[in-house]
């Protein structure tokens, strides 16, 4: 079942549980997967992937690091106004910060 997702691409989020909780500053969301309730966050939950060499696409072979998806419940959006992790509310179709009632949309 798909739920409403209040996090969008290029939002700044803070990891609240799991891998990456020790990261102090907010991170940028690279992609959102609403059907799976997961997000891809920059620099969090890095996994190693074995890549085969492909000269036609100029891909060097070896072991590459890339981000893995994490569940939406493990992140909180950071308000650009008060710079704190917050819950998301709605007012007239616009996402707002529950702490300072400031708009989260740019």
DSSP file (Angstrom, degrees, kcal/mol; ACC not computed):
  #  RESIDUE AA STRUCTURE BP1 BP2  ACC     N-H-->O    O-->H-N    N-H-->O    O-->H-N    TCO  KAPPA ALPHA  PHI   PSI    X-CA   Y-CA   Z-CA
    1    1 A X              0   0    0      0, 0.0     2,-0.4     0, 0.0     0, 0.0   0.000 360.0 360.0 360.0 133.5    0.0    0.0    0.0
    2    2 A X        -     0   0    0     34,-0.0     2,-0.2     3,-0.0    33,-0.1  -0.720 360.0-162.7 -90.4 132.9    1.3    3.4   -1.0
    3    3 A X        -     0   0    0     31,-0.5     2,-0.3    -2,-0.4    34,-0.1  -0.667  34.6 -83.9-107.3 167.4    1.3    6.2    1.6
    4    4 A X        -     0   0    0     -2,-0.2     2,-0.6     1,-0.0    -1,-0.1  -0.531  41.8-147.8 -71.2 133.1    1.6    9.9    1.1
    5    5 A X        -     0   0    0     -2,-0.3    29,-0.1     1,-0.1    -1,-0.0  -0.915  18.0-177.2-108.8 120.7    5.2   11.0    0.9
    6    6 A X        +     0   0    0     -2,-0.6     2,-0.4     2,-0.0    -1,-0.1   0.435  61.4  87.2 -95.3  -0.5    6.1   14.5    2.2
    7    7 A X        -     0   0    0     81,-0.0     2,-0.3     4,-0.0     3,-0.0  -0.846  59.1-172.7-102.5 135.9    9.7   14.3    1.3
    8    8 A X    >   -     0   0    0     -2,-0.4     3,-1.6     1,-0.1    21,-0.2  -0.764  35.2 -74.8-122.3 167.7   10.8   15.4   -2.2
    9    9 A X  T 3  S+     0   0    0     -2,-0.3    21,-0.2     1,-0.2     3,-0.1  -0.328 116.2  21.3 -60.0 143.3   13.9   15.3   -4.3
   10   10 A X  T 3  S+     0   0    0     19,-2.6    -1,-0.2     1,-0.3     2,-0.2   0.506  89.7 136.6  71.4   9.2   16.6   17.9   -3.2
   11   11 A X    <   -     0   0    0     -3,-1.6    18,-2.1    18,-0.1     2,-0.5  -0.510  57.9-120.0 -75.3 154.5   15.1   18.3    0.3
   12   12 A X  E     +A   28   0A   0     66,-0.4    66,-3.1    16,-0.2     2,-0.3  -0.864  39.5 179.0 -96.0 128.2   17.5   18.4    3.2
   13   13 A X  E     -AB  27  77A   0     14,-3.2    14,-3.0    -2,-0.5     2,-0.4  -0.867  24.4-139.8-128.3 160.6   17.0   15.6    5.7
   14   14 A X  E     - B   0  76A   0     62,-2.9    62,-2.4    -2,-0.3     2,-0.5  -0.975  23.7-125.9-118.6 135.9   18.5   14.4    8.9
   15   15 A X  E     + B   0  75A   0     -2,-0.4    60,-0.2     5,-0.3     3,-0.1  -0.690  27.3 179.3 -80.6 124.9   18.9   10.6    9.6
   16   16 A X        +     0   0    0     58,-2.8     2,-0.3    -2,-0.5    59,-0.2   0.710  62.5  13.7-103.1 -23.2   17.2    9.8   12.9
   17   17 A X  S    S+     0   0    0     57,-1.1    -1,-0.2     2,-0.1     2,-0.1  -0.973 101.9  17.9-145.5 161.5   17.9    6.0   13.1
   18   18 A X  S >  S+     0   0    0     -2,-0.3     3,-1.5    -3,-0.1     2,-0.1  -0.338 104.7   2.8  82.8-160.5   20.0    3.3   11.5
   19   19 A X  T 3  S+     0   0    0      1,-0.2    -2,-0.1     2,-0.1    25,-0.0  -0.389 129.4  26.7 -62.7 134.1   23.1    3.8    9.4
   20   20 A X  T >  S+     0   0    0     -2,-0.1     3,-1.3    24,-0.1    -5,-0.3   0.493  77.5 124.6  92.9   4.0   24.2    7.4    9.1
   21   21 A X  T <   +     0   0    0     -3,-1.5    -2,-0.1     1,-0.3    -6,-0.0   0.818  69.4  61.2 -65.1 -28.8   22.6    8.6   12.4
   22   22 A X  T 3  S+     0   0    0      2,-0.0     2,-0.4     0, 0.0    -1,-0.3   0.595  76.4 108.3 -75.6  -9.9   26.0    9.9   13.6
   23   23 A X    <   -     0   0    0     -3,-1.3    -8,-0.2     1,-0.2     4,-0.1  -0.561  56.0-162.0 -70.5 123.6   26.1   12.3   10.6
   24   24 A X        +     0   0    0     -2,-0.4    -1,-0.2     2,-0.1     2,-0.0   0.947  62.4  58.5 -77.0 -50.3   25.5   15.8   12.2
   25   25 A X  S    S-     0   0    0      1,-0.1     2,-0.1   -11,-0.1   -12,-0.1  -0.306  92.7 -92.0 -83.5 165.7   24.5   18.0    9.3
   26   26 A X        -     0   0    0    -12,-0.1     2,-0.3   -14,-0.1   -12,-0.2  -0.377  37.2-145.1 -73.2 153.2   21.6   17.5    6.9
   27   27 A X  E     -A   13   0A   0    -14,-3.0   -14,-3.2    -2,-0.1     2,-0.3  -0.844  16.4-109.4-119.7 157.2   21.9   15.6    3.7
   28   28 A X  E     -A   12   0A   0     -2,-0.3    14,-2.7   -16,-0.2     2,-0.5  -0.643  26.0-124.3 -89.1 140.1   20.3   16.0    0.3
   29   29 A X  E     -D   41   0B   0    -18,-2.1   -19,-2.6    -2,-0.3    12,-0.2  -0.723  22.9-174.5 -82.8 125.5   17.7   13.6   -1.0
   30   30 A X  E     -     0   0B   0     10,-3.3     2,-0.3    -2,-0.5    11,-0.2   0.832  66.3  -4.0 -89.0 -36.8   18.7   12.2   -4.4
   31   31 A X  E     -D   40   0B   0      9,-1.2     9,-2.7   -23,-0.1     2,-0.4  -0.991  57.4-143.9-155.9 153.8   15.6   10.2   -5.3
   32   32 A X  E     -D   39   0B   0     -2,-0.3     2,-0.5     7,-0.2     7,-0.2  -0.982   4.5-166.4-123.8 135.0   12.2    9.2   -3.7
   33   33 A X  E >>> +D   38   0B   0      5,-3.1     5,-1.9    -2,-0.4     3,-0.9  -0.807   9.5 177.8-119.9  86.6   10.6    5.9   -4.3
   34   34 A X  T 345S+     0   0    0     -2,-0.5   -31,-0.5     1,-0.3     3,-0.3   0.799  76.6  58.7 -65.8 -30.3    7.0    6.3   -3.0
   35   35 A X  T 345S+     0   0    0      1,-0.2    -1,-0.3   -33,-0.1    -2,-0.0   0.800 117.3  33.9 -69.5 -25.7    5.8    2.8   -3.9
   36   36 A X  T <45S-     0   0    0     -3,-0.9    -1,-0.2     2,-0.2    -2,-0.2   0.449 105.8-125.7-103.4  -3.7    8.5    1.3   -1.7
   37   37 A X  T  <5 +     0   0    0     -4,-0.8    35,-2.3    -3,-0.3    36,-0.3   0.896  68.8 126.6  56.4  43.8    8.4    4.1    1.0
   38   38 A X  E   < -DE  33  71B   0     -5,-1.9    -5,-3.1    33,-0.3     2,-0.3  -0.910  43.7-159.7-130.6 157.3   12.1    4.6    0.5
   39   39 A X  E     -DE  32  70B   0     31,-2.9    31,-2.8    -2,-0.3     2,-0.6  -0.934  17.5-132.9-131.9 156.9   14.5    7.5   -0.2
   40   40 A X  E     -D   31   0B   0     -9,-2.7   -10,-3.3    -2,-0.3    -9,-1.2  -0.961  27.5-165.7-110.6 116.5   18.0    7.7   -1.6
   41   41 A X  E >   -D   29   0B   0     -2,-0.6     3,-1.6    27,-0.5   -12,-0.2  -0.876  26.2-106.4-111.9 136.0   20.1   10.1    0.5
   42   42 A X  T 3  S-     0   0    0    -14,-2.7   -14,-0.1    -2,-0.4     3,-0.1  -0.370  98.2  -2.3 -63.2 123.4   23.5   11.5   -0.5
   43   43 A X  T 3  S+     0   0    0      1,-0.2     2,-0.4    -2,-0.2    -1,-0.3   0.576 104.0 116.2  76.8  11.0   26.4   10.0    1.3
   44   44 A X  S <  S+     0   0    0     -3,-1.6    24,-0.6     1,-0.2    -3,-0.2  -0.921  74.1   5.7-117.6 140.9   24.3    7.7    3.6
   45   45 A X  S    S-     0   0    0     -2,-0.4    23,-1.5     1,-0.2     2,-0.3   0.957  78.5-164.4  55.9  58.5   24.3    3.9    3.7
   46   46 A X  E     -F   67   0C   0     -3,-0.3     2,-0.3    21,-0.2    21,-0.2  -0.573   7.6-173.1 -74.4 130.9   27.2    3.4    1.2
   47   47 A X  E     -F   66   0C   0     19,-3.2    19,-2.5    -2,-0.3     2,-0.4  -0.878  23.5-115.4-122.0 156.7   27.4   -0.1   -0.2
   48   48 A X  E     -F   65   0C   0     -2,-0.3     2,-0.4    17,-0.2    17,-0.2  -0.759  27.4-168.9 -94.9 137.6   30.0   -1.6   -2.4
   49   49 A X  E     -F   64   0C   0     15,-3.5    15,-3.0    -2,-0.4     2,-0.6  -0.992  20.3-132.1-127.8 130.5   29.1   -2.8   -5.9
   50   50 A X  E     -F   63   0C   0     -2,-0.4     2,-0.4    13,-0.2    13,-0.2  -0.722  27.9-163.0 -83.0 122.7   31.3   -4.9   -8.2
   51   51 A X  E     -F   62   0C   0     11,-3.3    11,-2.2    -2,-0.6     2,-0.3  -0.904  11.4-135.5-114.3 132.1   31.4   -3.3  -11.6
   52   52 A X        -     0   0    0     -2,-0.4     2,-0.1     9,-0.2     7,-0.0  -0.613  31.6-103.6 -83.9 144.2   32.5   -5.0  -14.8
   53   53 A X        +     0   0    0     -2,-0.3     2,-0.3     1,-0.0     7,-0.2  -0.446  38.7 178.9 -67.3 135.2   34.8   -3.2  -17.2
   54   54 A X  B > > -G   59   0D   0      5,-2.2     5,-2.4    -2,-0.1     3,-0.9  -0.796  10.3-175.0-141.4  94.8   33.1   -1.9  -20.3
   55   55 A X  G > 5S+     0   0    0     -2,-0.3     3,-0.8     1,-0.2    -1,-0.1   0.790  81.7  62.5 -64.2 -28.3   35.4    0.1  -22.6
   56   56 A X  G 3 5S+     0   0    0      1,-0.2    -1,-0.2     2,-0.1    -2,-0.0   0.831 113.6  34.7 -68.7 -29.5   32.5    1.1  -25.0
   57   57 A X  G < 5S-     0   0    0     -3,-0.9    -1,-0.2     2,-0.1    -2,-0.2   0.270 113.6-116.8-103.1   9.4   30.8    3.1  -22.2
   58   58 A X  T < 5 +     0   0    0     -3,-0.8     2,-0.6    -4,-0.3    -3,-0.2   0.900  60.5 154.8  54.0  47.3   34.2    4.1  -20.6
   59   59 A X  B   < -G   54   0D   0     -5,-2.4    -5,-2.2    -7,-0.0     2,-0.3  -0.918  36.2-143.3-105.8 123.3   33.4    2.3  -17.4
   60   60 A X        -     0   0    0     -2,-0.6     2,-0.1    -7,-0.2    -9,-0.1  -0.655  20.8-124.7 -82.1 139.8   36.4    1.2  -15.4
   61   61 A X        +     0   0    0     -2,-0.3     2,-0.3   -11,-0.0    -9,-0.2  -0.322  60.7  76.8 -77.4 165.6   36.0   -2.2  -13.7
   62   62 A X  E    S-F   51   0C   0    -11,-2.2   -11,-3.3    -2,-0.1     2,-0.6  -0.910  85.7 -35.2 135.6-160.4   36.5   -2.7   -9.9
   63   63 A X  E     -F   50   0C   0     -2,-0.3     2,-0.3   -13,-0.2   -13,-0.2  -0.902  56.9-172.7-105.7 119.0   34.6   -2.1   -6.7
   64   64 A X  E     -F   49   0C   0    -15,-3.0   -15,-3.5    -2,-0.6     2,-0.4  -0.808  17.2-133.8-111.0 150.6   32.5    1.1   -6.6
   65   65 A X  E     +F   48   0C   0     -2,-0.3     2,-0.3   -17,-0.2   -17,-0.2  -0.864  31.3 164.2-102.8 137.9   30.7    2.6   -3.7
   66   66 A X  E     -F   47   0C   0    -19,-2.5   -19,-3.2    -2,-0.4     2,-0.2  -0.965  38.3 -94.3-146.2 162.9   27.1    3.8   -4.1
   67   67 A X  E     -F   46   0C   0     -2,-0.3     2,-0.3   -21,-0.2   -21,-0.2  -0.488  32.4-149.7 -78.7 146.9   24.2    4.8   -1.9
   68   68 A X        -     0   0    0    -23,-1.5   -27,-0.5   -24,-0.6     2,-0.1  -0.781  28.1 -94.3-110.3 160.7   21.5    2.4   -1.0
   69   69 A X        -     0   0    0     -2,-0.3     2,-0.3   -29,-0.1   -29,-0.2  -0.427  37.0-164.0 -74.5 145.9   17.9    3.2   -0.3
   70   70 A X  E     -E   39   0B   0    -31,-2.8   -31,-2.9    -2,-0.1     2,-0.1  -0.925  29.8 -92.7-127.2 157.7   16.7    3.8    3.3
   71   71 A X  E >   -E   38   0B   0     -2,-0.3     3,-1.7   -33,-0.2   -33,-0.3  -0.359  27.2-127.0 -71.9 146.0   13.1    3.8    4.7
   72   72 A X  G >  S+     0   0    0    -35,-2.3     3,-1.6     1,-0.3    -1,-0.1   0.804 106.6  65.7 -62.1 -30.5   11.3    7.1    4.9
   73   73 A X  G 3  S+     0   0    0    -36,-0.3    -1,-0.3     1,-0.3   -35,-0.1   0.650  93.2  62.7 -69.2 -12.5   10.5    6.6    8.5
   74   74 A X  G <  S+     0   0    0     -3,-1.7   -58,-2.8   -58,-0.1   -57,-1.1   0.409  99.4  62.6 -91.8   1.7   14.3    6.8    9.3
   75   75 A X  E <   -B   15   0A   0     -3,-1.6     2,-0.4   -60,-0.2   -60,-0.2  -0.931  60.1-160.2-127.9 152.1   14.6   10.4    8.1
   76   76 A X  E     -B   14   0A   0    -62,-2.4   -62,-2.9    -2,-0.3     2,-0.2  -0.989  27.8-115.7-126.9 140.6   13.2   13.8    9.1
   77   77 A X  E     -BC  13  86A   0      9,-0.6     9,-2.6    -2,-0.4     2,-0.5  -0.485  25.3-132.9 -73.9 142.5   13.0   16.9    6.9
   78   78 A X  E     - C   0  85A   0    -66,-3.1   -66,-0.4     7,-0.2     2,-0.3  -0.862  19.3-126.5 -99.9 126.2   15.1   19.9    8.0
   79   79 A X     >  -     0   0    0      5,-2.3     4,-1.6    -2,-0.5     5,-0.2  -0.520   6.2-147.6 -71.9 130.4   13.3   23.2    7.9
   80   80 A X  T  4 S+     0   0    0     -2,-0.3    -1,-0.1    23,-0.2    24,-0.1   0.716  96.2  50.8 -70.3 -18.6   15.2   25.9    5.9
   81   81 A X  T  4 S+     0   0    0     22,-0.1    -1,-0.2     3,-0.1    23,-0.0   0.950 126.0  18.2 -82.6 -54.7   13.7   28.5    8.2
   82   82 A X  T  4 S-     0   0    0      2,-0.2    -2,-0.2    20,-0.0    -1,-0.1   0.509  92.9-134.4 -98.9  -4.9   14.5   27.2   11.7
   83   83 A X     <  +     0   0    0     -4,-1.6     2,-0.3     1,-0.2    -3,-0.1   0.814  65.0 117.7  57.9  35.9   17.3   24.7   10.6
   84   84 A X  S    S-     0   0    0     -5,-0.2    -5,-2.3    -7,-0.0    -1,-0.2  -0.945  75.2 -96.3-128.8 151.1   15.8   21.9   12.8
   85   85 A X  E     +C   78   0A   0     -2,-0.3     2,-0.3    -7,-0.2    -7,-0.2  -0.440  56.7 171.1 -63.5 139.1   14.4   18.5   12.0
   86   86 A X  E     -C   77   0A   0     -9,-2.6    -9,-0.6    -2,-0.1     2,-0.2  -0.942  36.5-105.5-147.3 163.5   10.6   18.8   11.8
   87   87 A X        -     0   0    0     -2,-0.3    11,-1.7   -11,-0.1     2,-0.5  -0.563  41.7-116.5 -85.5 160.2    7.3   17.1   11.0
   88   88 A X  E     -H   97   0E   0     -2,-0.2     2,-0.2     9,-0.2     9,-0.2  -0.856  31.8-179.0-106.6 131.7    5.6   18.2    7.8
   89   89 A X  E     -H   96   0E   0      7,-2.9     7,-2.6    -2,-0.5     2,-0.4  -0.703  19.8-128.0-116.1 173.7    2.1   19.8    7.8
   90   90 A X  E     +H   95   0E   0     -2,-0.2     2,-0.3     5,-0.2     5,-0.2  -0.981  23.9 171.4-126.7 137.5   -0.1   21.0    5.0
   91   91 A X  E >  S-H   94   0E   0      3,-2.1     3,-1.4    -2,-0.4    -2,-0.0  -0.900  78.0 -19.2-145.6 114.4   -1.8   24.4    4.6
   92   92 A X  T 3  S-     0   0    0     -2,-0.3     3,-0.1     1,-0.3    -2,-0.0   0.854 126.6 -53.6  55.9  38.9   -3.5   25.3    1.3
   93   93 A X  T 3  S+     0   0    0      1,-0.2     2,-0.4     0, 0.0    -1,-0.3   0.538 115.3 114.3  78.6   7.0   -1.6   22.5   -0.6
   94   94 A X  E <   -H   91   0E   0     -3,-1.4    -3,-2.1    11,-0.0     2,-0.3  -0.907  69.8-118.7-112.6 137.7    1.8   23.8    0.6
   95   95 A X  E     -H   90   0E   0     -2,-0.4     9,-2.7    -5,-0.2    10,-0.7  -0.577  37.3-172.4 -73.4 132.1    4.1   21.9    2.9
   96   96 A X  E     -HI  89 103E   0     -7,-2.6    -7,-2.9    -2,-0.3     2,-0.3  -0.907  27.6-107.9-127.1 156.4    4.8   23.7    6.1
   97   97 A X  E  >  -H   88   0E   0      5,-2.7     4,-1.5    -2,-0.3    -9,-0.2  -0.641  18.7-147.3 -78.3 133.4    7.1   23.2    9.1
   98   98 A X  T  4 S+     0   0    0    -11,-1.7    -1,-0.1    -2,-0.3   -10,-0.1   0.674  95.3  52.0 -76.3 -16.9    5.3   22.1   12.3
   99   99 A X  T  4 S+     0   0    0    -12,-0.3    -1,-0.2   -15,-0.1   -14,-0.0   0.934 130.0   8.5 -82.2 -51.5    7.8   24.0   14.5
  100  100 A X  T  4 S-     0   0    0      2,-0.1    -2,-0.2     0, 0.0     3,-0.1   0.389  89.6-124.3-115.6   2.8    7.8   27.5   12.9
  101  101 A X     <  +     0   0    0     -4,-1.5     2,-0.2     1,-0.2    -3,-0.1   0.735  62.0 145.3  57.9  24.6    4.9   27.3   10.4
  102  102 A X        -     0   0    0      1,-0.1    -5,-2.7    -5,-0.0    -1,-0.2  -0.607  57.3 -97.4 -88.3 153.3    7.3   28.4    7.6
  103  103 A X  B     -I   96   0E   0     -7,-0.2    -7,-0.3    -2,-0.2   -23,-0.2  -0.479  23.3-161.4 -71.8 137.9    6.9   27.0    4.1
  104  104 A X        +     0   0    0     -9,-2.7     2,-0.3    -2,-0.2    -8,-0.2   0.624  68.0  90.5 -90.8 -16.7    9.2   24.1    3.2
  105  105 A X              0   0    0    -10,-0.7    -2,-0.1     1,-0.1   -11,-0.0  -0.617 360.0 360.0 -83.2 139.3    8.7   24.6   -0.6
  106  106 A X              0   0    0     -2,-0.3    -1,-0.1     0, 0.0    -3,-0.0   0.465 360.0 360.0 -79.9 360.0   11.2   26.9   -2.2
